[in-house]
Every structure is written in C-alpha cells, then in structure tokens.
Amino acid sequence: LGSLLVAILQVLQVLVRMARQQREENNNNNRRSRSGGSIWWCLLELIVDYLEKLMEYINSWAFVYVGLYGYE
C-alpha cells in the first residue's frame, strides 16, 4: 500500500509540474496576464514533494519493521 501511495504522489507531482510549466509558458506568450497564480502552483508542487518524501520515509521504515518482526 505504501508503494502505491508513493507512485500516486509521483504521478501527481509530475502533473503539477507540467501544469505549472504550461501556465508559465502561457504567461510568457500573453504579457498582460497576471502571474500571481504561479505562486500557488509552486506551493502545490512543494506540498506534493514533501508528501512524497514523507511517504518514502514511512515506507522504508515499514519494510524494516516487517523485516524485524515478521508481520505480513
């Protein structure tokens, strides 16, 4: 289950990064548009990245716990 959540977060991170880059490209093409929304994309990317790192950390300790105590 942990590896599945990490994979979902990785896909979500790629989608957020692509959406942010597309928005930046659109802002570069249309100079009159405001770029205030890009800060939200950066924050969303940061949050997803931290969640991914946290899940990887928890997942690695779960493997250690299962290895030590033999739970399935």
Predicted model as a PDB file, atoms N, CA, C, CB and O in Angstrom, pLDDT in the B-factor column:
MODEL        1                                                                  
ATOM      1  N   LEU A   1       0.824  -1.193   0.000  1.00 70.00           N  
ATOM      2  CA  LEU A   1       0.000   0.000   0.000  1.00 70.00           C  
ATOM      3  C   LEU A   1       0.866   1.254   0.000  1.00 70.00           C  
ATOM      4  CB  LEU A   1      -0.936   0.000   1.204  1.00 70.00           C  
ATOM      5  O   LEU A   1       0.532   2.237  -0.661  1.00 70.00           O  
ATOM      6  N   GLY A   2       1.963   1.227   0.729  1.00 74.00           N  
ATOM      7  CA  GLY A   2       2.846   2.386   0.789  1.00 74.00           C  
ATOM      8  C   GLY A   2       3.470   2.709  -0.550  1.00 74.00           C  
ATOM      9  O   GLY A   2       3.568   3.876  -0.929  1.00 74.00           O  
ATOM     10  N   SER A   3       3.894   1.680  -1.270  1.00 80.00           N  
ATOM     11  CA  SER A   3       4.495   1.902  -2.588  1.00 80.00           C  
ATOM     12  C   SER A   3       3.474   2.448  -3.583  1.00 80.00           C  
ATOM     13  CB  SER A   3       5.099   0.600  -3.123  1.00 80.00           C  
ATOM     14  O   SER A   3       3.822   3.243  -4.457  1.00 80.00           O  
ATOM     15  N   LEU A   4       2.234   2.031  -3.456  1.00 88.00           N  
ATOM     16  CA  LEU A   4       1.181   2.549  -4.316  1.00 88.00           C  
ATOM     17  C   LEU A   4       0.962   4.040  -4.059  1.00 88.00           C  
ATOM     18  CB  LEU A   4      -0.124   1.769  -4.093  1.00 88.00           C  
ATOM     19  O   LEU A   4       0.800   4.819  -4.999  1.00 88.00           O  
ATOM     20  N   LEU A   5       0.958   4.432  -2.790  1.00 88.00           N  
ATOM     21  CA  LEU A   5       0.786   5.847  -2.464  1.00 88.00           C  
ATOM     22  C   LEU A   5       1.954   6.686  -2.959  1.00 88.00           C  
ATOM     23  CB  LEU A   5       0.626   6.024  -0.964  1.00 88.00           C  
ATOM     24  O   LEU A   5       1.760   7.809  -3.425  1.00 88.00           O  
ATOM     25  N   VAL A   6       3.164   6.148  -2.861  1.00 86.00           N  
ATOM     26  CA  VAL A   6       4.335   6.860  -3.372  1.00 86.00           C  
ATOM     27  C   VAL A   6       4.217   7.035  -4.883  1.00 86.00           C  
ATOM     28  CB  VAL A   6       5.637   6.103  -3.013  1.00 86.00           C  
ATOM     29  O   VAL A   6       4.524   8.106  -5.407  1.00 86.00           O  
ATOM     30  N   ALA A   7       3.782   6.006  -5.578  1.00 90.00           N  
ATOM     31  CA  ALA A   7       3.621   6.100  -7.032  1.00 90.00           C  
ATOM     32  C   ALA A   7       2.548   7.114  -7.409  1.00 90.00           C  
ATOM     33  CB  ALA A   7       3.269   4.732  -7.618  1.00 90.00           C  
ATOM     34  O   ALA A   7       2.721   7.868  -8.367  1.00 90.00           O  
ATOM     35  N   ILE A   8       1.455   7.141  -6.676  1.00 91.00           N  
ATOM     36  CA  ILE A   8       0.395   8.117  -6.944  1.00 91.00           C  
ATOM     37  C   ILE A   8       0.904   9.531  -6.706  1.00 91.00           C  
ATOM     38  CB  ILE A   8      -0.839   7.839  -6.062  1.00 91.00           C  
ATOM     39  O   ILE A   8       0.604  10.436  -7.485  1.00 91.00           O  
ATOM     40  N   LEU A   9       1.669   9.730  -5.642  1.00 90.00           N  
ATOM     41  CA  LEU A   9       2.221  11.057  -5.365  1.00 90.00           C  
ATOM     42  C   LEU A   9       3.234  11.470  -6.425  1.00 90.00           C  
ATOM     43  CB  LEU A   9       2.872  11.085  -3.984  1.00 90.00           C  
ATOM     44  O   LEU A   9       3.327  12.651  -6.760  1.00 90.00           O  
ATOM     45  N   GLN A  10       3.992  10.522  -6.955  1.00 91.00           N  
ATOM     46  CA  GLN A  10       4.942  10.846  -8.019  1.00 91.00           C  
ATOM     47  C   GLN A  10       4.223  11.287  -9.280  1.00 91.00           C  
ATOM     48  CB  GLN A  10       5.835   9.647  -8.322  1.00 91.00           C  
ATOM     49  O   GLN A  10       4.648  12.235  -9.940  1.00 91.00           O  
ATOM     50  N   VAL A  11       3.136  10.606  -9.620  1.00 94.00           N  
ATOM     51  CA  VAL A  11       2.340  10.994 -10.790  1.00 94.00           C  
ATOM     52  C   VAL A  11       1.726  12.375 -10.561  1.00 94.00           C  
ATOM     53  CB  VAL A  11       1.228   9.943 -11.076  1.00 94.00           C  
ATOM     54  O   VAL A  11       1.720  13.214 -11.462  1.00 94.00           O  
ATOM     55  N   LEU A  12       1.211  12.606  -9.358  1.00 94.00           N  
ATOM     56  CA  LEU A  12       0.630  13.900  -9.032  1.00 94.00           C  
ATOM     57  C   LEU A  12       1.670  15.012  -9.120  1.00 94.00           C  
ATOM     58  CB  LEU A  12       0.016  13.866  -7.639  1.00 94.00           C  
ATOM     59  O   LEU A  12       1.368  16.115  -9.575  1.00 94.00           O  
ATOM     60  N   GLN A  13       2.885  14.723  -8.688  1.00 92.00           N  
ATOM     61  CA  GLN A  13       3.956  15.714  -8.765  1.00 92.00           C  
ATOM     62  C   GLN A  13       4.291  16.052 -10.217  1.00 92.00           C  
ATOM     63  CB  GLN A  13       5.207  15.202  -8.041  1.00 92.00           C  
ATOM     64  O   GLN A  13       4.507  17.219 -10.542  1.00 92.00           O  
ATOM     65  N   VAL A  14       4.336  15.061 -11.082  1.00 93.00           N  
ATOM     66  CA  VAL A  14       4.613  15.307 -12.491  1.00 93.00           C  
ATOM     67  C   VAL A  14       3.489  16.140 -13.110  1.00 93.00           C  
ATOM     68  CB  VAL A  14       4.782  13.973 -13.253  1.00 93.00           C  
ATOM     69  O   VAL A  14       3.756  17.055 -13.889  1.00 93.00           O  
ATOM     70  N   LEU A  15       2.243  15.832 -12.770  1.00 94.00           N  
ATOM     71  CA  LEU A  15       1.115  16.588 -13.312  1.00 94.00           C  
ATOM     72  C   LEU A  15       1.145  18.048 -12.859  1.00 94.00           C  
ATOM     73  CB  LEU A  15      -0.202  15.941 -12.892  1.00 94.00           C  
ATOM     74  O   LEU A  15       0.879  18.952 -13.651  1.00 94.00           O  
ATOM     75  N   VAL A  16       1.468  18.275 -11.590  1.00 91.00           N  
ATOM     76  CA  VAL A  16       1.541  19.642 -11.078  1.00 91.00           C  
ATOM     77  C   VAL A  16       2.680  20.394 -11.748  1.00 91.00           C  
ATOM     78  CB  VAL A  16       1.726  19.643  -9.550  1.00 91.00           C  
ATOM     79  O   VAL A  16       2.526  21.562 -12.104  1.00 91.00           O  
ATOM     80  N   ARG A  17       3.819  19.737 -11.923  1.00 90.00           N  
ATOM     81  CA  ARG A  17       4.965  20.383 -12.569  1.00 90.00           C  
ATOM     82  C   ARG A  17       4.633  20.748 -14.024  1.00 90.00           C  
ATOM     83  CB  ARG A  17       6.206  19.455 -12.519  1.00 90.00           C  
ATOM     84  O   ARG A  17       4.989  21.829 -14.494  1.00 90.00           O  
ATOM     85  N   MET A  18       3.952  19.846 -14.725  1.00 91.00           N  
ATOM     86  CA  MET A  18       3.579  20.129 -16.116  1.00 91.00           C  
ATOM     87  C   MET A  18       2.580  21.279 -16.184  1.00 91.00           C  
ATOM     88  CB  MET A  18       2.985  18.873 -16.784  1.00 91.00           C  
ATOM     89  O   MET A  18       2.691  22.138 -17.058  1.00 91.00           O  
ATOM     90  N   ALA A  19       1.607  21.310 -15.275  1.00 89.00           N  
ATOM     91  CA  ALA A  19       0.613  22.384 -15.277  1.00 89.00           C  
ATOM     92  C   ALA A  19       1.272  23.723 -14.967  1.00 89.00           C  
ATOM     93  CB  ALA A  19      -0.504  22.092 -14.258  1.00 89.00           C  
ATOM     94  O   ALA A  19       0.923  24.742 -15.563  1.00 89.00           O  
ATOM     95  N   ARG A  20       2.222  23.724 -14.038  1.00 87.00           N  
ATOM     96  CA  ARG A  20       2.917  24.972 -13.709  1.00 87.00           C  
ATOM     97  C   ARG A  20       3.741  25.464 -14.889  1.00 87.00           C  
ATOM     98  CB  ARG A  20       3.820  24.779 -12.483  1.00 87.00           C  
ATOM     99  O   ARG A  20       3.749  26.660 -15.180  1.00 87.00           O  
ATOM    100  N   GLN A  21       4.436  24.558 -15.575  1.00 87.00           N  
ATOM    101  CA  GLN A  21       5.233  24.956 -16.730  1.00 87.00           C  
ATOM    102  C   GLN A  21       4.350  25.466 -17.863  1.00 87.00           C  
ATOM    103  CB  GLN A  21       6.083  23.786 -17.216  1.00 87.00           C  
ATOM    104  O   GLN A  21       4.702  26.426 -18.549  1.00 87.00           O  
ATOM    105  N   GLN A  22       3.208  24.825 -18.056  1.00 87.00           N  
ATOM    106  CA  GLN A  22       2.291  25.272 -19.101  1.00 87.00           C  
ATOM    107  C   GLN A  22       1.753  26.657 -18.769  1.00 87.00           C  
ATOM    108  CB  GLN A  22       1.131  24.271 -19.273  1.00 87.00           C  
ATOM    109  O   GLN A  22       1.625  27.500 -19.658  1.00 87.00           O  
ATOM    110  N   ARG A  23       1.441  26.900 -17.513  1.00 84.00           N  
ATOM    111  CA  ARG A  23       0.954  28.220 -17.112  1.00 84.00           C  
ATOM    112  C   ARG A  23       2.028  29.280 -17.310  1.00 84.00           C  
ATOM    113  CB  ARG A  23       0.497  28.202 -15.649  1.00 84.00           C  
ATOM    114  O   ARG A  23       1.730  30.388 -17.754  1.00 84.00           O  
ATOM    115  N   GLU A  24       3.279  28.950 -16.985  1.00 80.00           N  
ATOM    116  CA  GLU A  24       4.370  29.904 -17.185  1.00 80.00           C  
ATOM    117  C   GLU A  24       4.571  30.198 -18.670  1.00 80.00           C  
ATOM    118  CB  GLU A  24       5.672  29.367 -16.572  1.00 80.00           C  
ATOM    119  O   GLU A  24       4.835  31.340 -19.043  1.00 80.00           O  
ATOM    120  N   GLU A  25       4.449  29.186 -19.510  1.00 82.00           N  
ATOM    121  CA  GLU A  25       4.572  29.406 -20.953  1.00 82.00           C  
ATOM    122  C   GLU A  25       3.440  30.285 -21.467  1.00 82.00           C  
ATOM    123  CB  GLU A  25       4.580  28.067 -21.702  1.00 82.00           C  
ATOM    124  O   GLU A  25       3.666  31.150 -22.313  1.00 82.00           O  
ATOM    125  N   ASN A  26       2.230  30.074 -20.967  1.00 80.00           N  
ATOM    126  CA  ASN A  26       1.096  30.904 -21.373  1.00 80.00           C  
ATOM    127  C   ASN A  26       1.281  32.339 -20.902  1.00 80.00           C  
ATOM    128  CB  ASN A  26      -0.215  30.332 -20.821  1.00 80.00           C  
ATOM    129  O   ASN A  26       0.922  33.278 -21.613  1.00 80.00           O  
ATOM    130  N   ASN A  27       1.840  32.515 -19.707  1.00 75.00           N  
ATOM    131  CA  ASN A  27       2.093  33.869 -19.211  1.00 75.00           C  
ATOM    132  C   ASN A  27       3.177  34.560 -20.027  1.00 75.00           C  
ATOM    133  CB  ASN A  27       2.493  33.831 -17.734  1.00 75.00           C  
ATOM    134  O   ASN A  27       3.125  35.775 -20.213  1.00 75.00           O  
ATOM    135  N   ASN A  28       4.151  33.813 -20.512  1.00 74.00           N  
ATOM    136  CA  ASN A  28       5.200  34.403 -21.327  1.00 74.00           C  
ATOM    137  C   ASN A  28       4.656  34.826 -22.687  1.00 74.00           C  
ATOM    138  CB  ASN A  28       6.356  33.419 -21.501  1.00 74.00           C  
ATOM    139  O   ASN A  28       5.096  35.828 -23.251  1.00 74.00           O  
ATOM    140  N   ASN A  29       3.699  34.062 -23.211  1.00 74.00           N  
ATOM    141  CA  ASN A  29       3.108  34.397 -24.509  1.00 74.00           C  
ATOM    142  C   ASN A  29       2.144  35.573 -24.406  1.00 74.00           C  
ATOM    143  CB  ASN A  29       2.384  33.188 -25.085  1.00 74.00           C  
ATOM    144  O   ASN A  29       2.043  36.380 -25.330  1.00 74.00           O  
ATOM    145  N   ASN A  30       1.443  35.668 -23.294  1.00 71.00           N  
ATOM    146  CA  ASN A  30       0.464  36.731 -23.086  1.00 71.00           C  
ATOM    147  C   ASN A  30       0.989  37.625 -21.964  1.00 71.00           C  
ATOM    148  CB  ASN A  30      -0.962  36.147 -22.741  1.00 71.00           C  
ATOM    149  O   ASN A  30       0.780  37.327 -20.788  1.00 71.00           O  
ATOM    150  N   ARG A  31       1.649  38.687 -22.308  1.00 63.00           N  
ATOM    151  CA  ARG A  31       2.339  39.518 -21.318  1.00 63.00           C  
ATOM    152  C   ARG A  31       1.394  40.293 -20.418  1.00 63.00           C  
ATOM    153  CB  ARG A  31       3.254  40.479 -22.012  1.00 63.00           C  
ATOM    154  O   ARG A  31       1.812  40.747 -19.353  1.00 63.00           O  
ATOM    155  N   ARG A  32       0.138  40.463 -20.802  1.00 59.00           N  
ATOM    156  CA  ARG A  32      -0.780  41.244 -19.984  1.00 59.00           C  
ATOM    157  C   ARG A  32      -1.435  40.424 -18.882  1.00 59.00           C  
ATOM    158  CB  ARG A  32      -1.841  41.853 -20.853  1.00 59.00           C  
ATOM    159  O   ARG A  32      -2.085  40.995 -18.007  1.00 59.00           O  
ATOM    160  N   SER A  33      -1.284  39.102 -18.894  1.00 55.00           N  
ATOM    161  CA  SER A  33      -1.902  38.283 -17.858  1.00 55.00           C  
ATOM    162  C   SER A  33      -1.088  38.351 -16.572  1.00 55.00           C  
ATOM    163  CB  SER A  33      -2.038  36.826 -18.329  1.00 55.00           C  
ATOM    164  O   SER A  33       0.128  38.543 -16.593  1.00 55.00           O  
ATOM    165  N   ARG A  34      -1.771  38.192 -15.477  1.00 59.00           N  
ATOM    166  CA  ARG A  34      -1.098  38.227 -14.180  1.00 59.00           C  
ATOM    167  C   ARG A  34      -0.464  36.881 -13.908  1.00 59.00           C  
ATOM    168  CB  ARG A  34      -2.082  38.600 -13.050  1.00 59.00           C  
ATOM    169  O   ARG A  34      -1.005  35.839 -14.278  1.00 59.00           O  
ATOM    170  N   SER A  35       0.684  36.908 -13.262  1.00 56.00           N  
ATOM    171  CA  SER A  35       1.366  35.659 -12.925  1.00 56.00           C  
ATOM    172  C   SER A  35       1.236  35.356 -11.437  1.00 56.00           C  
ATOM    173  CB  SER A  35       2.846  35.730 -13.322  1.00 56.00           C  
ATOM    174  O   SER A  35       2.047  34.606 -10.895  1.00 56.00           O  
ATOM    175  N   GLY A  36       0.239  35.919 -10.767  1.00 65.00           N  
ATOM    176  CA  GLY A  36       0.051  35.690  -9.341  1.00 65.00           C  
ATOM    177  C   GLY A  36      -0.331  34.254  -9.016  1.00 65.00           C  
ATOM    178  O   GLY A  36      -0.074  33.784  -7.908  1.00 65.00           O  
ATOM    179  N   GLY A  37      -0.936  33.558  -9.955  1.00 70.00           N  
ATOM    180  CA  GLY A  37      -1.332  32.179  -9.713  1.00 70.00           C  
ATOM    181  C   GLY A  37      -0.171  31.212  -9.706  1.00 70.00           C  
ATOM    182  O   GLY A  37      -0.305  30.090  -9.219  1.00 70.00           O  
ATOM    183  N   SER A  38       0.965  31.624 -10.238  1.00 73.00           N  
ATOM    184  CA  SER A  38       2.098  30.701 -10.304  1.00 73.00           C  
ATOM    185  C   SER A  38       2.658  30.387  -8.922  1.00 73.00           C  
ATOM    186  CB  SER A  38       3.193  31.279 -11.182  1.00 73.00           C  
ATOM    187  O   SER A  38       3.249  29.327  -8.719  1.00 73.00           O  
ATOM    188  N   ILE A  39       2.475  31.308  -7.964  1.00 84.00           N  
ATOM    189  CA  ILE A  39       2.944  31.026  -6.599  1.00 84.00           C  
ATOM    190  C   ILE A  39       2.169  29.848  -6.009  1.00 84.00           C  
ATOM    191  CB  ILE A  39       2.790  32.282  -5.693  1.00 84.00           C  
ATOM    192  O   ILE A  39       2.721  29.053  -5.247  1.00 84.00           O  
ATOM    193  N   TRP A  40       0.890  29.741  -6.364  1.00 86.00           N  
ATOM    194  CA  TRP A  40       0.084  28.622  -5.863  1.00 86.00           C  
ATOM    195  C   TRP A  40       0.545  27.302  -6.463  1.00 86.00           C  
ATOM    196  CB  TRP A  40      -1.398  28.848  -6.176  1.00 86.00           C  
ATOM    197  O   TRP A  40       0.541  26.275  -5.784  1.00 86.00           O  
ATOM    198  N   TRP A  41       0.943  27.325  -7.731  1.00 83.00           N  
ATOM    199  CA  TRP A  41       1.460  26.112  -8.346  1.00 83.00           C  
ATOM    200  C   TRP A  41       2.771  25.693  -7.686  1.00 83.00           C  
ATOM    201  CB  TRP A  41       1.662  26.319  -9.852  1.00 83.00           C  
ATOM    202  O   TRP A  41       3.018  24.504  -7.481  1.00 83.00           O  
ATOM    203  N   CYS A  42       3.609  26.673  -7.357  1.00 86.00           N  
ATOM    204  CA  CYS A  42       4.881  26.364  -6.674  1.00 86.00           C  
ATOM    205  C   CYS A  42       4.618  25.758  -5.303  1.00 86.00           C  
ATOM    206  CB  CYS A  42       5.751  27.636  -6.532  1.00 86.00           C  
ATOM    207  O   CYS A  42       5.256  24.778  -4.917  1.00 86.00           O  
ATOM    208  N   LEU A  43       3.674  26.347  -4.567  1.00 90.00           N  
ATOM    209  CA  LEU A  43       3.332  25.815  -3.247  1.00 90.00           C  
ATOM    210  C   LEU A  43       2.739  24.411  -3.342  1.00 90.00           C  
ATOM    211  CB  LEU A  43       2.349  26.746  -2.542  1.00 90.00           C  
ATOM    212  O   LEU A  43       3.055  23.542  -2.529  1.00 90.00           O  
ATOM    213  N   LEU A  44       1.887  24.195  -4.330  1.00 90.00           N  
ATOM    214  CA  LEU A  44       1.300  22.870  -4.519  1.00 90.00           C  
ATOM    215  C   LEU A  44       2.378  21.843  -4.852  1.00 90.00           C  
ATOM    216  CB  LEU A  44       0.241  22.905  -5.630  1.00 90.00           C  
ATOM    217  O   LEU A  44       2.352  20.719  -4.350  1.00 90.00           O  
ATOM    218  N   GLU A  45       3.321  22.236  -5.696  1.00 90.00           N  
ATOM    219  CA  GLU A  45       4.427  21.343  -6.032  1.00 90.00           C  
ATOM    220  C   GLU A  45       5.276  21.034  -4.800  1.00 90.00           C  
ATOM    221  CB  GLU A  45       5.298  21.962  -7.132  1.00 90.00           C  
ATOM    222  O   GLU A  45       5.720  19.900  -4.617  1.00 90.00           O  
ATOM    223  N   LEU A  46       5.499  22.035  -3.961  1.00 92.00           N  
ATOM    224  CA  LEU A  46       6.266  21.837  -2.735  1.00 92.00           C  
ATOM    225  C   LEU A  46       5.556  20.881  -1.786  1.00 92.00           C  
ATOM    226  CB  LEU A  46       6.513  23.174  -2.042  1.00 92.00           C  
ATOM    227  O   LEU A  46       6.187  19.993  -1.214  1.00 92.00           O  
ATOM    228  N   ILE A  47       4.256  21.054  -1.615  1.00 93.00           N  
ATOM    229  CA  ILE A  47       3.486  20.193  -0.720  1.00 93.00           C  
ATOM    230  C   ILE A  47       3.491  18.751  -1.209  1.00 93.00           C  
ATOM    231  CB  ILE A  47       2.048  20.701  -0.595  1.00 93.00           C  
ATOM    232  O   ILE A  47       3.684  17.827  -0.420  1.00 93.00           O  
ATOM    233  N   VAL A  48       3.279  18.556  -2.500  1.00 91.00           N  
ATOM    234  CA  VAL A  48       3.272  17.200  -3.061  1.00 91.00           C  
ATOM    235  C   VAL A  48       4.654  16.566  -2.914  1.00 91.00           C  
ATOM    236  CB  VAL A  48       2.844  17.225  -4.555  1.00 91.00           C  
ATOM    237  O   VAL A  48       4.760  15.374  -2.625  1.00 91.00           O  
ATOM    238  N   ASP A  49       5.704  17.348  -3.109  1.00 91.00           N  
ATOM    239  CA  ASP A  49       7.066  16.832  -2.963  1.00 91.00           C  
ATOM    240  C   ASP A  49       7.327  16.390  -1.532  1.00 91.00           C  
ATOM    241  CB  ASP A  49       8.091  17.891  -3.381  1.00 91.00           C  
ATOM    242  O   ASP A  49       7.888  15.317  -1.309  1.00 91.00           O  
ATOM    243  N   TYR A  50       6.926  17.207  -0.555  1.00 94.00           N  
ATOM    244  CA  TYR A  50       7.124  16.826   0.840  1.00 94.00           C  
ATOM    245  C   TYR A  50       6.303  15.604   1.223  1.00 94.00           C  
ATOM    246  CB  TYR A  50       6.773  17.983   1.748  1.00 94.00           C  
ATOM    247  O   TYR A  50       6.778  14.750   1.973  1.00 94.00           O  
ATOM    248  N   LEU A  51       5.082  15.511   0.720  1.00 92.00           N  
ATOM    249  CA  LEU A  51       4.267  14.322   0.994  1.00 92.00           C  
ATOM    250  C   LEU A  51       4.914  13.070   0.414  1.00 92.00           C  
ATOM    251  CB  LEU A  51       2.852  14.497   0.420  1.00 92.00           C  
ATOM    252  O   LEU A  51       4.899  12.010   1.039  1.00 92.00           O  
ATOM    253  N   GLU A  52       5.483  13.197  -0.782  1.00 89.00           N  
ATOM    254  CA  GLU A  52       6.158  12.058  -1.402  1.00 89.00           C  
ATOM    255  C   GLU A  52       7.362  11.622  -0.567  1.00 89.00           C  
ATOM    256  CB  GLU A  52       6.603  12.410  -2.833  1.00 89.00           C  
ATOM    257  O   GLU A  52       7.555  10.430  -0.329  1.00 89.00           O  
ATOM    258  N   LYS A  53       8.163  12.581  -0.126  1.00 91.00           N  
ATOM    259  CA  LYS A  53       9.343  12.251   0.688  1.00 91.00           C  
ATOM    260  C   LYS A  53       8.927  11.618   2.010  1.00 91.00           C  
ATOM    261  CB  LYS A  53      10.191  13.512   0.951  1.00 91.00           C  
ATOM    262  O   LYS A  53       9.569  10.678   2.479  1.00 91.00           O  
ATOM    263  N   LEU A  54       7.853  12.131   2.614  1.00 91.00           N  
ATOM    264  CA  LEU A  54       7.362  11.564   3.867  1.00 91.00           C  
ATOM    265  C   LEU A  54       6.885  10.129   3.675  1.00 91.00           C  
ATOM    266  CB  LEU A  54       6.229  12.420   4.429  1.00 91.00           C  
ATOM    267  O   LEU A  54       7.173   9.266   4.504  1.00 91.00           O  
ATOM    268  N   MET A  55       6.163   9.868   2.595  1.00 90.00           N  
ATOM    269  CA  MET A  55       5.685   8.512   2.334  1.00 90.00           C  
ATOM    270  C   MET A  55       6.840   7.559   2.052  1.00 90.00           C  
ATOM    271  CB  MET A  55       4.712   8.512   1.160  1.00 90.00           C  
ATOM    272  O   MET A  55       6.798   6.404   2.476  1.00 90.00           O  
ATOM    273  N   GLU A  56       7.865   8.017   1.350  1.00 87.00           N  
ATOM    274  CA  GLU A  56       9.031   7.170   1.108  1.00 87.00           C  
ATOM    275  C   GLU A  56       9.733   6.836   2.419  1.00 87.00           C  
ATOM    276  CB  GLU A  56      10.009   7.860   0.142  1.00 87.00           C  
ATOM    277  O   GLU A  56      10.181   5.706   2.615  1.00 87.00           O  
ATOM    278  N   TYR A  57       9.829   7.807   3.311  1.00 90.00           N  
ATOM    279  CA  TYR A  57      10.462   7.588   4.615  1.00 90.00           C  
ATOM    280  C   TYR A  57       9.668   6.575   5.442  1.00 90.00           C  
ATOM    281  CB  TYR A  57      10.586   8.921   5.384  1.00 90.00           C  
ATOM    282  O   TYR A  57      10.231   5.632   5.998  1.00 90.00           O  
ATOM    283  N   ILE A  58       8.354   6.785   5.512  1.00 89.00           N  
ATOM    284  CA  ILE A  58       7.497   5.863   6.270  1.00 89.00           C  
ATOM    285  C   ILE A  58       7.529   4.476   5.653  1.00 89.00           C  
ATOM    286  CB  ILE A  58       6.049   6.383   6.323  1.00 89.00           C  
ATOM    287  O   ILE A  58       7.555   3.476   6.370  1.00 89.00           O  
ATOM    288  N   ASN A  59       7.527   4.409   4.330  1.00 86.00           N  
ATOM    289  CA  ASN A  59       7.548   3.132   3.632  1.00 86.00           C  
ATOM    290  C   ASN A  59       8.840   2.364   3.920  1.00 86.00           C  
ATOM    291  CB  ASN A  59       7.387   3.350   2.127  1.00 86.00           C  
ATOM    292  O   ASN A  59       8.811   1.149   4.115  1.00 86.00           O  
ATOM    293  N   SER A  60       9.968   3.071   3.946  1.00 85.00           N  
ATOM    294  CA  SER A  60      11.231   2.388   4.228  1.00 85.00           C  
ATOM    295  C   SER A  60      11.249   1.837   5.650  1.00 85.00           C  
ATOM    296  CB  SER A  60      12.414   3.341   4.016  1.00 85.00           C  
ATOM    297  O   SER A  60      11.756   0.739   5.880  1.00 85.00           O  
ATOM    298  N   TRP A  61      10.705   2.585   6.603  1.00 85.00           N  
ATOM    299  CA  TRP A  61      10.659   2.083   7.974  1.00 85.00           C  
ATOM    300  C   TRP A  61       9.650   0.950   8.122  1.00 85.00           C  
ATOM    301  CB  TRP A  61      10.317   3.213   8.939  1.00 85.00           C  
ATOM    302  O   TRP A  61       9.821   0.083   8.979  1.00 85.00           O  
ATOM    303  N   ALA A  62       8.612   0.945   7.309  1.00 81.00           N  
ATOM    304  CA  ALA A  62       7.649  -0.156   7.349  1.00 81.00           C  
ATOM    305  C   ALA A  62       8.321  -1.455   6.902  1.00 81.00           C  
ATOM    306  CB  ALA A  62       6.421   0.156   6.453  1.00 81.00           C  
ATOM    307  O   ALA A  62       8.072  -2.514   7.479  1.00 81.00           O  
ATOM    308  N   PHE A  63       9.175  -1.375   5.873  1.00 79.00           N  
ATOM    309  CA  PHE A  63       9.904  -2.571   5.434  1.00 79.00           C  
ATOM    310  C   PHE A  63      10.838  -3.071   6.526  1.00 79.00           C  
ATOM    311  CB  PHE A  63      10.702  -2.278   4.155  1.00 79.00           C  
ATOM    312  O   PHE A  63      10.967  -4.278   6.725  1.00 79.00           O  
ATOM    313  N   VAL A  64      11.485  -2.162   7.230  1.00 83.00           N  
ATOM    314  CA  VAL A  64      12.370  -2.545   8.335  1.00 83.00           C  
ATOM    315  C   VAL A  64      11.555  -3.210   9.442  1.00 83.00           C  
ATOM    316  CB  VAL A  64      13.132  -1.306   8.889  1.00 83.00           C  
ATOM    317  O   VAL A  64      11.963  -4.239   9.982  1.00 83.00           O  
ATOM    318  N   TYR A  65      10.415  -2.632   9.779  1.00 83.00           N  
ATOM    319  CA  TYR A  65       9.564  -3.170  10.828  1.00 83.00           C  
ATOM    320  C   TYR A  65       9.080  -4.576  10.480  1.00 83.00           C  
ATOM    321  CB  TYR A  65       8.374  -2.248  11.066  1.00 83.00           C  
ATOM    322  O   TYR A  65       9.100  -5.473  11.323  1.00 83.00           O  
ATOM    323  N   VAL A  66       8.649  -4.760   9.240  1.00 82.00           N  
ATOM    324  CA  VAL A  66       8.200  -6.084   8.803  1.00 82.00           C  
ATOM    325  C   VAL A  66       9.359  -7.066   8.823  1.00 82.00           C  
ATOM    326  CB  VAL A  66       7.584  -6.016   7.393  1.00 82.00           C  
ATOM    327  O   VAL A  66       9.184  -8.224   9.200  1.00 82.00           O  
ATOM    328  N   GLY A  67      10.539  -6.616   8.421  1.00 83.00           N  
ATOM    329  CA  GLY A  67      11.701  -7.500   8.427  1.00 83.00           C  
ATOM    330  C   GLY A  67      12.104  -7.930   9.821  1.00 83.00           C  
ATOM    331  O   GLY A  67      12.504  -9.075  10.028  1.00 83.00           O  
ATOM    332  N   LEU A  68      12.001  -7.023  10.778  1.00 87.00           N  
ATOM    333  CA  LEU A  68      12.391  -7.342  12.144  1.00 87.00           C  
ATOM    334  C   LEU A  68      11.376  -8.237  12.853  1.00 87.00           C  
ATOM    335  CB  LEU A  68      12.580  -6.071  12.929  1.00 87.00           C  
ATOM    336  O   LEU A  68      11.749  -9.199  13.525  1.00 87.00           O  
ATOM    337  N   TYR A  69      10.110  -7.919  12.702  1.00 88.00           N  
ATOM    338  CA  TYR A  69       9.082  -8.606  13.472  1.00 88.00           C  
ATOM    339  C   TYR A  69       8.316  -9.661  12.684  1.00 88.00           C  
ATOM    340  CB  TYR A  69       8.122  -7.609  14.009  1.00 88.00           C  
ATOM    341  O   TYR A  69       7.531 -10.410  13.266  1.00 88.00           O  
ATOM    342  N   GLY A  70       8.526  -9.736  11.384  1.00 82.00           N  
ATOM    343  CA  GLY A  70       7.932 -10.792  10.590  1.00 82.00           C  
ATOM    344  C   GLY A  70       6.447 -10.663  10.310  1.00 82.00           C  
ATOM    345  O   GLY A  70       5.789 -11.661  10.014  1.00 82.00           O  
ATOM    346  N   TYR A  71       5.906  -9.461  10.398  1.00 74.00           N  
ATOM    347  CA  TYR A  71       4.478  -9.276  10.073  1.00 74.00           C  
ATOM    348  C   TYR A  71       4.283  -9.307   8.569  1.00 74.00           C  
ATOM    349  CB  TYR A  71       3.940  -7.940  10.655  1.00 74.00           C  
ATOM    350  O   TYR A  71       5.211  -9.051   7.802  1.00 74.00           O  
ATOM    351  N   GLU A  72       3.072  -9.622   8.163  1.00 65.00           N  
ATOM    352  CA  GLU A  72       2.771  -9.654   6.739  1.00 65.00           C  
ATOM    353  C   GLU A  72       1.950  -8.465   6.346  1.00 65.00           C  
ATOM    354  CB  GLU A  72       2.050 -10.928   6.367  1.00 65.00           C  
ATOM    355  O   GLU A  72       1.596  -8.318   5.176  1.00 65.00           O  
TER     356      GLU A  72                                                      
ENDMDL                                                                          
END                                                                             
